[in-house]
């Protein structure tokens, strides 16, 4: 399974892609939209199950899954 994860950081959100690429996003709403879009794109290209997760103090919470 591939994972796209958003992490809260001091000045916004960090989106981590399955390929190792990272990007900064200023709001959680945009970070969630971006993570869902990236997860869908990775699933479409690879055919592998891909999920979008948000990191919090207790671990990860899945909010989208493709495949």
N, C-alpha and C positions, 0 to 999 in steps of 0.2 A: 504494500500500500504506500502510496505517495502522500506526503503531507505538506500543506501550505499553512503556515502558522503566522499569526499576528501577535506581537508582544508589545505591551505598553512600555514606553520609554519616557524619559523626562519631558521631552518636547513634542510628543506625538506617538506614533505607532510604527513599529518595524515589521515589515512583511518579509518572510523568508520563503523562498521558492524551493521546490525539490531539487533544482539544479545548483543550489548554493547561492544564487543571486539574491541580494537583499535590497530593499528600498524603504525609504522613509515616507510616511504618509501622515498628514497633519491631524486628521480626525478619525475616530473609531468607525463612524459610519462609512467613510470612504475606504478605510482599511478593510472592512468586512466585504464591501462590494468588490474591491480589487482581489481579495483572497478567493472569493467565490468564482470570480471570472478566471483567475489563474488556475484554480483547481479544475474547472470545466475544460479549459484549454489543454492542460496536461493530460487529463483523461481522454480527451478527443484524439490527441496525438499518439498516446501510448496504449490506450485501451485498458490500462491498469486502473484499479480503484484509486481515487484521489479524494481526500477530504480536506476541508478548511477548518482550522482550529484557532481558538483564541486562548492564549496563555494567561493564567491567573495564579494567585498564590497557592491554590490547591492542585495545580497541574494544568490540564488542557480540557477545553469544552468544545466539542464538535458542533458546528453550526451548518455545515453543508457537506454532502457526499455525492460523488458521481461514480457510477459503476458498481 
